[in-house]
Amino acid sequence: MTERTLFEDRLVKIDRRLARLDARYVEWNWELAEQQKELVDSGMDYWRALSIVQAQREESIKSGNCPVDFDALNALLDELCAIYLEADRRQRTAIRSLFDDKRSALKHLHAYIGRTARLLESSRGRKWLRLGLAAASIADRRVDWRDLLVCLGDLYLAARRVRMRPSSDFQAVAKLSNPVGLGGERSTRDLLADFHKSAYLRSIRRKAKNRRKGRA
């Protein structure tokens, strides 16, 4: 069996697992939407209903009492992102394509980046920086890019807090990313390569510095 065949076989197995997790995620999102609709239909303000359902969602995740196995999903993304970092261009394109029909799993990539930022800071392990960046590259700006900026900012600042210089990692993963922007927008490659000099990063670093001064 060739290396290419081994990769394709492994990707098929990952895709099946990802599809099952995504399907359950979609079902749960539908259930939450129905709960919100029932609250609104009973006369509750839309935003109040949304807030209640979101709080219930977060509590379910925090307690581990939710129908989506997030431990399994995150472990699968750990595996997939590690593969992505070692893959060639064609293989990386195939990995990004896995999420074309898995919208809930695609959106979860942003939450996954947040998880890697927390693990990076607690473990000081550089692998979490790279895995988080791989997830951003896989997401390829297909979910709200403003949310992605927040996730990348959290990841960058987490690295700086443990005295890492993350710019080189951002630029390394940028080279693995899609060079073509979606709908005429800026590409993921450019976003990652230039993140260290972005206005957004300057803004959040300034705010973080001011908070530190305020606590001094």
Z-matrix of the N, CA and C atoms (Angstrom, degrees):
N
C 1 1.466
C 2 1.530 1 109.45
N 3 1.320 2 117.10 1 128.20
C 4 1.459 3 121.24 2 -177.43
C 5 1.523 4 110.97 3 -75.74
N 6 1.352 5 115.16 4 164.53
C 7 1.462 6 120.11 5 178.43
C 8 1.523 7 110.78 6 -60.96
N 9 1.335 8 115.66 7 -37.79
C 10 1.464 9 119.61 8 179.71
C 11 1.526 10 111.02 9 -64.67
N 12 1.333 11 115.89 10 -42.20
C 13 1.462 12 119.95 11 179.29
C 14 1.522 13 111.20 12 -65.82
N 15 1.333 14 116.46 13 -38.88
C 16 1.459 15 120.98 14 177.74
C 17 1.528 16 111.00 15 -61.21
N 18 1.338 17 115.30 16 -42.83
C 19 1.467 18 119.57 17 178.76
C 20 1.521 19 110.35 18 -62.62
N 21 1.327 20 116.42 19 -46.99
C 22 1.461 21 120.36 20 -177.51
C 23 1.528 22 111.25 21 -63.22
N 24 1.332 23 116.48 22 -39.58
C 25 1.464 24 120.49 23 178.55
C 26 1.529 25 110.53 24 -64.75
N 27 1.322 26 116.18 25 -41.83
C 28 1.464 27 120.73 26 179.27
C 29 1.520 28 110.63 27 -65.19
N 30 1.332 29 116.08 28 -39.48
C 31 1.461 30 120.20 29 -178.54
C 32 1.526 31 111.21 30 -68.17
N 33 1.322 32 116.99 31 -36.60
C 34 1.462 33 120.72 32 177.38
C 35 1.528 34 110.27 33 -61.08
N 36 1.321 35 116.47 34 -42.93
C 37 1.464 36 120.76 35 179.94
C 38 1.528 37 111.11 36 -65.98
N 39 1.329 38 116.19 37 -41.66
C 40 1.464 39 120.13 38 177.89
C 41 1.523 40 110.38 39 -64.43
N 42 1.327 41 115.98 40 -40.59
C 43 1.466 42 120.61 41 -179.26
C 44 1.523 43 110.92 42 -61.49
N 45 1.312 44 117.35 43 -40.07
C 46 1.463 45 120.70 44 179.42
C 47 1.522 46 111.00 45 -64.05
N 48 1.325 47 116.18 46 -44.34
C 49 1.473 48 120.49 47 179.16
C 50 1.527 49 110.40 48 -65.00
N 51 1.328 50 115.66 49 -41.75
C 52 1.460 51 120.18 50 -179.75
C 53 1.525 52 110.87 51 -65.16
N 54 1.333 53 116.34 52 -39.20
C 55 1.466 54 120.83 53 -179.92
C 56 1.530 55 110.93 54 -63.36
N 57 1.332 56 116.89 55 -40.41
C 58 1.473 57 120.04 56 179.20
C 59 1.528 58 111.03 57 -64.91
N 60 1.330 59 116.11 58 -44.10
C 61 1.460 60 120.09 59 179.37
C 62 1.528 61 111.24 60 -65.67
N 63 1.327 62 116.18 61 -40.51
C 64 1.465 63 120.42 62 179.63
C 65 1.528 64 110.76 63 -64.62
N 66 1.330 65 116.73 64 -41.09
C 67 1.464 66 120.29 65 -179.48
C 68 1.530 67 110.99 66 -61.37
N 69 1.332 68 116.04 67 -40.86
C 70 1.471 69 119.03 68 178.45
C 71 1.522 70 110.54 69 -68.56
N 72 1.312 71 115.88 70 -35.91
C 73 1.465 72 121.64 71 178.39
C 74 1.530 73 109.93 72 -63.88
N 75 1.318 74 116.03 73 -44.93
C 76 1.467 75 121.08 74 178.35
C 77 1.526 76 110.22 75 -60.56
N 78 1.322 77 116.09 76 -43.28
C 79 1.468 78 120.82 77 -179.85
C 80 1.527 79 110.80 78 -62.85
N 81 1.321 80 116.29 79 -42.44
C 82 1.467 81 119.97 80 179.88
C 83 1.527 82 111.01 81 -65.90
N 84 1.334 83 116.54 82 -41.75
C 85 1.465 84 119.69 83 177.18
C 86 1.526 85 110.97 84 -59.84
N 87 1.331 86 116.36 85 -38.39
C 88 1.466 87 120.51 86 177.96
C 89 1.528 88 110.08 87 -64.84
N 90 1.333 89 116.74 88 -42.76
C 91 1.465 90 120.86 89 178.79
C 92 1.530 91 110.92 90 -61.26
N 93 1.328 92 116.76 91 -41.78
C 94 1.465 93 120.64 92 178.77
C 95 1.527 94 110.95 93 -66.05
N 96 1.330 95 116.43 94 -39.54
C 97 1.463 96 120.53 95 178.16
C 98 1.526 97 110.66 96 -63.44
N 99 1.334 98 116.50 97 -37.97
C 100 1.465 99 120.53 98 177.63
C 101 1.527 100 111.00 99 -66.13
N 102 1.336 101 116.96 100 -39.34
C 103 1.465 102 120.19 101 177.12
C 104 1.525 103 110.83 102 -61.77
N 105 1.318 104 115.40 103 -42.53
C 106 1.463 105 119.58 104 179.27
C 107 1.529 106 110.51 105 -64.39
N 108 1.323 107 116.54 106 -41.96
C 109 1.464 108 120.83 107 179.91
C 110 1.527 109 110.78 108 -61.58
N 111 1.318 110 116.55 109 -41.12
C 112 1.467 111 120.21 110 179.30
C 113 1.528 112 111.07 111 -62.70
N 114 1.327 113 116.57 112 -39.60
C 115 1.467 114 120.28 113 178.33
C 116 1.526 115 111.19 114 -65.19
N 117 1.326 116 116.02 115 -42.52
C 118 1.467 117 120.38 116 179.15
C 119 1.527 118 110.30 117 -66.09
N 120 1.335 119 116.32 118 -42.44
C 121 1.466 120 120.56 119 179.80
C 122 1.529 121 111.79 120 -63.49
N 123 1.334 122 115.75 121 -25.96
C 124 1.469 123 119.43 122 179.35
C 125 1.525 124 112.05 123 -81.79
N 126 1.345 125 116.51 124 -2.67
C 127 1.458 126 120.70 125 176.63
C 128 1.508 127 115.52 126 111.12
N 129 1.314 128 117.12 127 0.10
C 130 1.467 129 120.19 128 -178.82
C 131 1.522 130 110.65 129 -76.94
N 132 1.327 131 116.06 130 145.41
C 133 1.459 132 121.70 131 175.27
C 134 1.529 133 110.02 132 -58.44
N 135 1.341 134 116.30 133 141.69
C 136 1.477 135 121.34 134 -176.62
C 137 1.524 136 111.68 135 -55.50
N 138 1.326 137 116.87 136 -48.46
C 139 1.463 138 120.31 137 -175.18
C 140 1.520 139 111.48 138 -70.16
N 141 1.317 140 117.15 139 -32.94
C 142 1.460 141 120.72 140 175.53
C 143 1.523 142 109.99 141 -65.49
N 144 1.326 143 115.90 142 -43.72
C 145 1.465 144 120.46 143 178.65
C 146 1.527 145 110.88 144 -62.66
N 147 1.329 146 115.56 145 -42.39
C 148 1.466 147 120.05 146 178.67
C 149 1.521 148 110.74 147 -61.22
N 150 1.332 149 116.00 148 -43.27
C 151 1.461 150 120.99 149 -179.49
C 152 1.528 151 111.63 150 -61.72
N 153 1.327 152 116.24 151 -41.80
C 154 1.467 153 120.63 152 -179.55
C 155 1.525 154 110.85 153 -65.07
N 156 1.322 155 116.06 154 -46.31
C 157 1.469 156 120.04 155 -178.65
C 158 1.526 157 110.90 156 -66.01
N 159 1.334 158 116.36 157 -39.52
C 160 1.466 159 119.35 158 178.41
C 161 1.523 160 110.90 159 -64.39
N 162 1.328 161 116.89 160 -39.50
C 163 1.469 162 120.76 161 178.19
C 164 1.527 163 110.67 162 -63.79
N 165 1.333 164 115.97 163 -41.01
C 166 1.462 165 120.22 164 177.42
C 167 1.528 166 110.56 165 -63.51
N 168 1.321 167 115.18 166 -39.34
C 169 1.466 168 120.04 167 179.22
C 170 1.521 169 110.87 168 -62.09
N 171 1.337 170 115.73 169 -48.17
C 172 1.462 171 120.05 170 -178.59
C 173 1.521 172 111.40 171 -63.94
N 174 1.323 173 116.68 172 -38.65
C 175 1.465 174 120.13 173 179.07
C 176 1.529 175 110.82 174 -66.37
N 177 1.329 176 116.59 175 -38.61
C 178 1.465 177 120.43 176 178.22
C 179 1.521 178 111.19 177 -62.78
N 180 1.335 179 115.68 178 -42.21
C 181 1.466 180 119.99 179 179.29
C 182 1.524 181 110.32 180 -66.77
N 183 1.329 182 115.57 181 -45.01
C 184 1.468 183 120.71 182 -177.39
C 185 1.523 184 111.64 183 -61.99
N 186 1.324 185 116.39 184 -39.77
C 187 1.464 186 121.07 185 -177.77
C 188 1.525 187 112.55 186 -81.85
N 189 1.334 188 116.15 187 -11.66
C 190 1.458 189 119.75 188 -176.86
C 191 1.509 190 112.81 189 78.52
N 192 1.322 191 116.31 190 9.51
C 193 1.458 192 121.79 191 -177.47
C 194 1.523 193 110.30 192 -104.12
N 195 1.323 194 115.71 193 60.63
C 196 1.467 195 119.67 194 178.42
C 197 1.528 196 108.55 195 -134.03
N 198 1.314 197 117.24 196 156.69
C 199 1.467 198 120.45 197 -174.51
C 200 1.526 199 114.71 198 -72.15
N 201 1.317 200 117.93 199 -13.43
C 202 1.464 201 121.09 200 178.95
C 203 1.527 202 108.72 201 -95.86
N 204 1.316 203 116.87 202 127.96
C 205 1.464 204 121.56 203 179.01
C 206 1.529 205 108.52 204 -82.73
N 207 1.334 206 115.87 205 86.32
C 208 1.463 207 119.75 206 -176.96
C 209 1.524 208 112.39 207 -68.78
N 210 1.329 209 117.05 208 -28.32
C 211 1.466 210 118.69 209 175.55
C 212 1.525 211 110.15 210 -62.35
N 213 1.330 212 115.92 211 -43.65
C 214 1.462 213 120.20 212 178.99
C 215 1.525 214 110.99 213 -67.01
N 216 1.335 215 116.42 214 -40.50
C 217 1.460 216 120.23 215 179.85
C 218 1.521 217 111.02 216 -64.34
N 219 1.328 218 116.91 217 -45.33
C 220 1.466 219 119.76 218 179.98
C 221 1.526 220 111.78 219 -66.41
N 222 1.334 221 116.75 220 -38.12
C 223 1.466 222 120.08 221 177.60
C 224 1.526 223 110.49 222 -64.20
N 225 1.331 224 116.08 223 -38.84
C 226 1.463 225 119.93 224 178.11
C 227 1.526 226 110.70 225 -65.49
N 228 1.329 227 116.74 226 -39.38
C 229 1.462 228 120.28 227 178.02
C 230 1.524 229 111.27 228 -69.50
N 231 1.341 230 117.57 229 -33.91
C 232 1.466 231 119.72 230 172.88
C 233 1.528 232 109.76 231 -55.77
N 234 1.321 233 114.88 232 -47.68
C 235 1.465 234 120.89 233 -178.56
C 236 1.525 235 111.16 234 -64.56
N 237 1.321 236 116.20 235 -46.62
C 238 1.459 237 120.60 236 -175.78
C 239 1.525 238 111.71 237 -67.30
N 240 1.324 239 116.98 238 -41.61
C 241 1.468 240 120.24 239 -179.91
C 242 1.525 241 111.24 240 -66.48
N 243 1.334 242 116.98 241 -36.09
C 244 1.464 243 120.26 242 176.84
C 245 1.528 244 110.47 243 -64.89
N 246 1.322 245 116.82 244 -40.78
C 247 1.467 246 120.79 245 176.64
C 248 1.523 247 110.06 246 -62.72
N 249 1.317 248 116.06 247 -43.21
C 250 1.470 249 121.99 248 -177.89
C 251 1.523 250 111.28 249 -57.21
N 252 1.316 251 116.73 250 -40.93
C 253 1.467 252 120.70 251 -176.98
C 254 1.525 253 112.41 252 -66.42
N 255 1.334 254 117.04 253 -21.60
C 256 1.467 255 121.16 254 -179.00
C 257 1.526 256 112.52 255 -105.59
N 258 1.319 257 117.22 256 -2.39
C 259 1.464 258 121.55 257 -173.59
C 260 1.525 259 112.18 258 -81.62
N 261 1.339 260 115.50 259 160.59
C 262 1.460 261 119.43 260 174.16
C 263 1.530 262 109.33 261 -86.31
N 264 1.314 263 116.89 262 178.65
C 265 1.467 264 121.23 263 -173.66
C 266 1.524 265 111.76 264 -59.02
N 267 1.325 266 117.77 265 -46.37
C 268 1.462 267 121.02 266 -178.85
C 269 1.525 268 110.80 267 -63.24
N 270 1.318 269 116.01 268 -40.94
C 271 1.462 270 120.06 269 -179.93
C 272 1.524 271 111.85 270 -67.31
N 273 1.330 272 116.17 271 -38.59
C 274 1.472 273 118.75 272 178.06
C 275 1.523 274 110.99 273 -64.28
N 276 1.316 275 116.84 274 -38.81
C 277 1.466 276 120.44 275 176.73
C 278 1.524 277 110.33 276 -61.54
N 279 1.331 278 116.13 277 -40.92
C 280 1.467 279 120.56 278 179.06
C 281 1.525 280 110.90 279 -64.18
N 282 1.325 281 116.71 280 -39.29
C 283 1.471 282 120.26 281 179.11
C 284 1.524 283 110.48 282 -65.58
N 285 1.323 284 117.15 283 -44.60
C 286 1.470 285 119.26 284 177.97
C 287 1.526 286 110.85 285 -60.62
N 288 1.329 287 115.94 286 -34.97
C 289 1.465 288 120.25 287 -177.65
C 290 1.523 289 112.89 288 -69.25
N 291 1.331 290 116.99 289 -20.39
C 292 1.464 291 119.53 290 178.78
C 293 1.520 292 111.69 291 -57.88
N 294 1.325 293 116.81 292 -27.81
C 295 1.463 294 121.18 293 -174.45
C 296 1.529 295 112.82 294 -93.92
N 297 1.320 296 117.65 295 1.78
C 298 1.467 297 120.07 296 -178.22
C 299 1.524 298 111.95 297 -59.70
N 300 1.328 299 116.88 298 -35.32
C 301 1.467 300 120.70 299 -177.55
C 302 1.529 301 111.72 300 -114.75
N 303 1.334 302 115.95 301 22.75
C 304 1.472 303 120.48 302 -179.00
C 305 1.529 304 108.45 303 -131.47
N 306 1.305 305 115.68 304 72.98
C 307 1.466 306 121.20 305 -171.25
C 308 1.527 307 112.67 306 -63.93
N 309 1.306 308 118.02 307 -38.85
C 310 1.466 309 119.70 308 -178.84
C 311 1.524 310 111.03 309 -68.39
N 312 1.319 311 116.79 310 -42.00
C 313 1.465 312 120.36 311 176.82
C 314 1.523 313 110.47 312 -65.50
N 315 1.328 314 116.43 313 -37.08
C 316 1.465 315 120.69 314 177.60
C 317 1.529 316 110.38 315 -61.23
N 318 1.328 317 116.73 316 -47.08
C 319 1.466 318 120.19 317 179.20
C 320 1.526 319 111.20 318 -64.06
N 321 1.323 320 116.45 319 -32.02
C 322 1.467 321 120.00 320 -178.85
C 323 1.526 322 111.72 321 -67.56
N 324 1.320 323 118.20 322 -19.57
C 325 1.464 324 120.22 323 178.36
C 326 1.524 325 111.48 324 -56.71
N 327 1.329 326 117.54 325 -33.82
C 328 1.467 327 120.10 326 178.23
C 329 1.530 328 110.46 327 -67.30
N 330 1.330 329 116.88 328 -42.49
C 331 1.468 330 119.83 329 176.05
C 332 1.524 331 110.24 330 -63.84
N 333 1.310 332 115.97 331 -35.87
C 334 1.466 333 120.55 332 178.55
C 335 1.528 334 110.60 333 -63.27
N 336 1.324 335 117.59 334 -39.60
C 337 1.469 336 120.48 335 177.32
C 338 1.526 337 109.85 336 -61.29
N 339 1.334 338 116.47 337 -40.64
C 340 1.461 339 119.98 338 176.42
C 341 1.519 340 111.54 339 -60.67
N 342 1.324 341 116.14 340 -39.60
C 343 1.469 342 120.43 341 177.21
C 344 1.525 343 110.72 342 -63.05
N 345 1.322 344 117.77 343 -43.24
C 346 1.470 345 119.51 344 -179.76
C 347 1.525 346 111.04 345 -65.13
N 348 1.334 347 117.31 346 -33.32
C 349 1.471 348 120.03 347 177.62
C 350 1.526 349 110.32 348 -63.59
N 351 1.326 350 116.46 349 -42.49
C 352 1.468 351 119.95 350 179.21
C 353 1.525 352 111.34 351 -66.46
N 354 1.333 353 116.59 352 -41.90
C 355 1.464 354 120.18 353 179.76
C 356 1.525 355 111.38 354 -69.06
N 357 1.318 356 116.46 355 -34.48
C 358 1.465 357 120.86 356 176.22
C 359 1.520 358 110.11 357 -60.14
N 360 1.317 359 115.85 358 -45.97
C 361 1.464 360 119.45 359 -176.52
C 362 1.527 361 112.17 360 -71.64
N 363 1.324 362 116.93 361 -35.88
C 364 1.467 363 119.30 362 -177.74
C 365 1.525 364 112.59 363 -78.82
N 366 1.334 365 116.97 364 -31.72
C 367 1.466 366 120.34 365 -176.12
C 368 1.520 367 113.88 366 -102.85
N 369 1.350 368 115.65 367 -18.23
C 370 1.467 369 121.90 368 -173.78
C 371 1.532 370 111.53 369 59.87
N 372 1.318 371 115.68 370 24.31
C 373 1.460 372 120.52 371 -179.91
C 374 1.519 373 111.35 372 -91.48
N 375 1.315 374 115.94 373 120.99
C 376 1.465 375 120.22 374 -176.45
C 377 1.526 376 112.56 375 -64.81
N 378 1.319 377 116.24 376 -22.40
C 379 1.468 378 118.47 377 -178.87
C 380 1.517 379 111.07 378 -58.83
N 381 1.355 380 117.10 379 -31.83
C 382 1.466 381 119.28 380 -178.64
C 383 1.522 382 111.44 381 -70.11
N 384 1.311 383 116.83 382 -32.47
C 385 1.462 384 120.20 383 174.00
C 386 1.519 385 109.81 384 -62.20
N 387 1.339 386 116.26 385 -45.87
C 388 1.466 387 120.49 386 -178.18
C 389 1.531 388 111.73 387 -67.72
N 390 1.331 389 116.54 388 -39.45
C 391 1.467 390 118.82 389 179.16
C 392 1.523 391 111.10 390 -66.71
N 393 1.323 392 117.20 391 -39.28
C 394 1.459 393 120.08 392 177.21
C 395 1.516 394 112.02 393 -63.03
N 396 1.320 395 116.16 394 -40.96
C 397 1.465 396 120.30 395 178.14
C 398 1.525 397 111.04 396 -67.82
N 399 1.326 398 116.59 397 -36.32
C 400 1.468 399 119.60 398 176.39
C 401 1.523 400 110.40 399 -61.85
N 402 1.336 401 116.58 400 -40.60
C 403 1.468 402 120.28 401 178.30
C 404 1.523 403 111.04 402 -62.43
N 405 1.329 404 116.62 403 -39.96
C 406 1.470 405 120.28 404 177.55
C 407 1.520 406 110.59 405 -63.99
N 408 1.326 407 115.94 406 -39.16
C 409 1.460 408 120.54 407 179.18
C 410 1.522 409 110.99 408 -66.58
N 411 1.328 410 116.34 409 -40.19
C 412 1.465 411 120.66 410 178.28
C 413 1.528 412 110.57 411 -66.70
N 414 1.321 413 116.93 412 -42.01
C 415 1.472 414 120.66 413 179.54
C 416 1.521 415 111.03 414 -59.69
N 417 1.330 416 116.06 415 -36.02
C 418 1.469 417 122.60 416 171.50
C 419 1.529 418 113.24 417 54.61
N 420 1.328 419 116.27 418 39.29
C 421 1.466 420 122.83 419 175.74
C 422 1.533 421 113.27 420 59.68
N 423 1.320 422 116.99 421 25.93
C 424 1.465 423 119.65 422 -179.85
C 425 1.531 424 112.70 423 -85.15
N 426 1.331 425 116.42 424 -9.25
C 427 1.462 426 122.04 425 172.60
C 428 1.525 427 105.54 426 -113.59
N 429 1.308 428 117.97 427 167.79
C 430 1.468 429 123.42 428 -176.18
C 431 1.531 430 111.51 429 -40.92
N 432 1.333 431 117.00 430 115.64
C 433 1.465 432 121.11 431 -175.47
C 434 1.526 433 111.61 432 -67.19
N 435 1.336 434 117.47 433 -25.01
C 436 1.470 435 119.74 434 178.07
C 437 1.521 436 110.47 435 -68.41
N 438 1.322 437 115.99 436 -37.95
C 439 1.460 438 120.51 437 175.56
C 440 1.528 439 109.90 438 -64.53
N 441 1.329 440 116.22 439 -38.50
C 442 1.465 441 120.33 440 178.25
C 443 1.524 442 111.03 441 -63.57
N 444 1.328 443 117.27 442 -39.59
C 445 1.468 444 120.22 443 177.22
C 446 1.524 445 110.97 444 -58.89
N 447 1.328 446 116.27 445 -43.10
C 448 1.465 447 120.46 446 179.01
C 449 1.528 448 110.14 447 -61.32
N 450 1.324 449 116.51 448 -44.96
C 451 1.468 450 120.98 449 179.91
C 452 1.522 451 111.15 450 -61.89
N 453 1.319 452 116.88 451 -45.07
C 454 1.464 453 120.68 452 179.97
C 455 1.522 454 111.00 453 -66.37
N 456 1.325 455 116.32 454 -36.89
C 457 1.459 456 119.76 455 177.22
C 458 1.517 457 111.54 456 -63.13
N 459 1.337 458 116.73 457 -43.20
C 460 1.465 459 120.72 458 177.54
C 461 1.524 460 110.72 459 -61.60
N 462 1.325 461 115.85 460 -41.05
C 463 1.467 462 120.67 461 -179.62
C 464 1.523 463 110.91 462 -65.88
N 465 1.320 464 116.52 463 -43.66
C 466 1.469 465 121.51 464 -179.73
C 467 1.527 466 110.57 465 -62.85
N 468 1.333 467 116.68 466 -47.29
C 469 1.464 468 120.04 467 -178.20
C 470 1.525 469 111.70 468 -67.60
N 471 1.335 470 117.20 469 -34.57
C 472 1.466 471 119.87 470 176.44
C 473 1.522 472 110.09 471 -61.65
N 474 1.334 473 116.23 472 -40.69
C 475 1.468 474 120.37 473 178.11
C 476 1.524 475 111.07 474 -64.69
N 477 1.312 476 116.80 475 -41.48
C 478 1.467 477 119.90 476 -179.74
C 479 1.532 478 111.40 477 -66.76
N 480 1.333 479 116.46 478 -34.59
C 481 1.468 480 119.24 479 -179.74
C 482 1.525 481 112.41 480 -66.20
N 483 1.337 482 116.68 481 -23.96
C 484 1.471 483 119.14 482 176.54
C 485 1.535 484 109.94 483 -104.23
N 486 1.335 485 114.49 484 24.17
C 487 1.464 486 123.27 485 172.12
C 488 1.532 487 114.09 486 63.30
N 489 1.322 488 116.01 487 32.41
C 490 1.464 489 120.84 488 171.34
C 491 1.518 490 108.77 489 -94.73
N 492 1.309 491 115.02 490 156.62
C 493 1.463 492 121.52 491 172.24
C 494 1.531 493 107.04 492 -109.96
N 495 1.328 494 116.42 493 95.61
C 496 1.464 495 120.11 494 -170.14
C 497 1.523 496 115.89 495 -79.17
N 498 1.324 497 118.19 496 -8.99
C 499 1.470 498 119.72 497 -174.33
C 500 1.520 499 112.08 498 -57.58
N 501 1.334 500 117.02 499 -40.74
C 502 1.469 501 119.91 500 -178.58
C 503 1.525 502 111.07 501 -66.34
N 504 1.332 503 117.20 502 -34.09
C 505 1.464 504 120.71 503 177.73
C 506 1.528 505 110.41 504 -69.54
N 507 1.330 506 116.52 505 -41.87
C 508 1.459 507 120.35 506 176.07
C 509 1.528 508 110.27 507 -57.65
N 510 1.314 509 116.39 508 -44.40
C 511 1.457 510 120.23 509 -177.22
C 512 1.526 511 111.73 510 -71.05
N 513 1.339 512 116.86 511 -34.58
C 514 1.465 513 120.05 512 178.34
C 515 1.525 514 110.92 513 -65.24
N 516 1.329 515 117.08 514 -44.32
C 517 1.462 516 120.13 515 -179.96
C 518 1.527 517 110.49 516 -73.59
N 519 1.324 518 117.00 517 -27.24
C 520 1.470 519 120.10 518 174.89
C 521 1.524 520 110.39 519 -57.15
N 522 1.323 521 116.59 520 -38.37
C 523 1.469 522 120.85 521 -178.91
C 524 1.522 523 112.06 522 -66.59
N 525 1.322 524 116.46 523 -20.93
C 526 1.466 525 121.11 524 178.73
C 527 1.524 526 112.21 525 -89.94
N 528 1.320 527 116.53 526 -6.15
C 529 1.463 528 121.35 527 -169.52
C 530 1.518 529 112.75 528 -93.54
N 531 1.322 530 114.32 529 166.06
C 532 1.461 531 121.76 530 179.57
C 533 1.530 532 110.13 531 -62.65
N 534 1.352 533 117.86 532 122.14
C 535 1.459 534 120.14 533 -179.93
C 536 1.523 535 113.59 534 -82.42
N 537 1.330 536 116.25 535 -2.77
C 538 1.466 537 120.82 536 -175.96
C 539 1.521 538 109.39 537 -107.02
N 540 1.323 539 116.29 538 125.34
C 541 1.456 540 120.65 539 177.42
C 542 1.515 541 111.34 540 -75.69
N 543 1.317 542 116.88 541 149.28
C 544 1.455 543 121.30 542 179.33
C 545 1.523 544 109.85 543 -86.53
N 546 1.315 545 116.44 544 128.52
C 547 1.456 546 120.41 545 178.06
C 548 1.513 547 113.86 546 61.88
N 549 1.327 548 116.66 547 32.38
C 550 1.457 549 120.42 548 178.73
C 551 1.510 550 114.27 549 80.91
N 552 1.331 551 117.27 550 2.24
C 553 1.457 552 120.12 551 179.55
C 554 1.526 553 110.60 552 -81.80
N 555 1.315 554 114.55 553 173.00
C 556 1.454 555 120.74 554 178.93
C 557 1.524 556 110.23 555 -63.79
N 558 1.327 557 116.95 556 142.80
C 559 1.455 558 120.48 557 -177.53
C 560 1.523 559 111.60 558 -77.24
N 561 1.326 560 115.45 559 159.24
C 562 1.465 561 120.77 560 174.84
C 563 1.518 562 110.32 561 -62.16
N 564 1.319 563 116.48 562 -36.98
C 565 1.467 564 119.84 563 178.42
C 566 1.526 565 110.71 564 -57.87
N 567 1.315 566 117.05 565 -48.25
C 568 1.469 567 120.45 566 -179.56
C 569 1.527 568 111.33 567 -67.18
N 570 1.332 569 116.61 568 -38.99
C 571 1.463 570 120.52 569 -179.46
C 572 1.528 571 110.94 570 -58.95
N 573 1.323 572 116.71 571 -47.20
C 574 1.463 573 120.45 572 -178.43
C 575 1.524 574 111.78 573 -71.86
N 576 1.320 575 116.40 574 -40.99
C 577 1.466 576 120.04 575 -177.13
C 578 1.521 577 111.88 576 -63.71
N 579 1.324 578 116.41 577 -35.00
C 580 1.468 579 120.55 578 -174.78
C 581 1.523 580 113.43 579 -103.04
N 582 1.326 581 117.36 580 6.03
C 583 1.463 582 119.26 581 -173.90
C 584 1.521 583 112.15 582 -60.49
N 585 1.333 584 117.22 583 -35.43
C 586 1.469 585 120.67 584 -176.25
C 587 1.525 586 112.87 585 -64.32
N 588 1.332 587 117.05 586 -18.55
C 589 1.462 588 120.12 587 179.46
C 590 1.531 589 112.30 588 -116.91
N 591 1.323 590 116.12 589 19.19
C 592 1.467 591 120.22 590 -178.41
C 593 1.521 592 111.50 591 -78.49
N 594 1.319 593 115.60 592 152.72
C 595 1.465 594 121.33 593 176.93
C 596 1.523 595 110.38 594 -62.97
N 597 1.330 596 116.59 595 -35.84
C 598 1.463 597 119.65 596 179.82
C 599 1.525 598 111.11 597 -62.17
N 600 1.331 599 117.20 598 -45.45
C 601 1.463 600 119.77 599 -179.72
C 602 1.523 601 110.87 600 -64.92
N 603 1.316 602 117.07 601 -40.42
C 604 1.473 603 119.44 602 177.55
C 605 1.524 604 110.16 603 -59.24
N 606 1.322 605 115.59 604 -40.55
C 607 1.463 606 120.55 605 -178.21
C 608 1.527 607 111.58 606 -64.72
N 609 1.323 608 117.66 607 -47.71
C 610 1.466 609 118.95 608 -176.18
C 611 1.526 610 111.45 609 -74.17
N 612 1.326 611 117.76 610 -28.37
C 613 1.468 612 119.44 611 176.07
C 614 1.533 613 110.16 612 -69.56
N 615 1.318 614 115.85 613 -37.04
C 616 1.464 615 120.04 614 177.57
C 617 1.529 616 110.07 615 -65.31
N 618 1.320 617 116.99 616 -42.74
C 619 1.466 618 120.60 617 178.90
C 620 1.523 619 111.05 618 -64.48
N 621 1.339 620 116.59 619 -40.75
C 622 1.463 621 120.12 620 178.90
C 623 1.523 622 110.78 621 -64.06
N 624 1.323 623 116.05 622 -39.22
C 625 1.470 624 120.73 623 178.64
C 626 1.527 625 110.58 624 -65.10
N 627 1.320 626 116.83 625 -41.87
C 628 1.469 627 120.58 626 179.52
C 629 1.527 628 111.36 627 -65.02
N 630 1.348 629 116.50 628 -36.73
C 631 1.466 630 119.48 629 177.92
C 632 1.523 631 110.80 630 -65.11
N 633 1.333 632 116.19 631 -39.60
C 634 1.467 633 119.46 632 178.50
C 635 1.525 634 110.84 633 -64.19
N 636 1.332 635 116.40 634 -39.93
C 637 1.466 636 120.32 635 177.95
C 638 1.519 637 110.87 636 -64.03
N 639 1.341 638 115.08 637 -38.01
C 640 1.458 639 119.37 638 -179.26
C 641 1.519 640 112.64 639 -66.56
N 642 1.333 641 116.71 640 -29.35
C 643 1.462 642 120.10 641 179.09
C 644 1.518 643 112.42 642 -83.74
N 645 1.354 644 116.16 643 -16.70
C 646 1.479 645 120.12 644 -176.63
C 647 1.528 646 111.08 645 -72.11
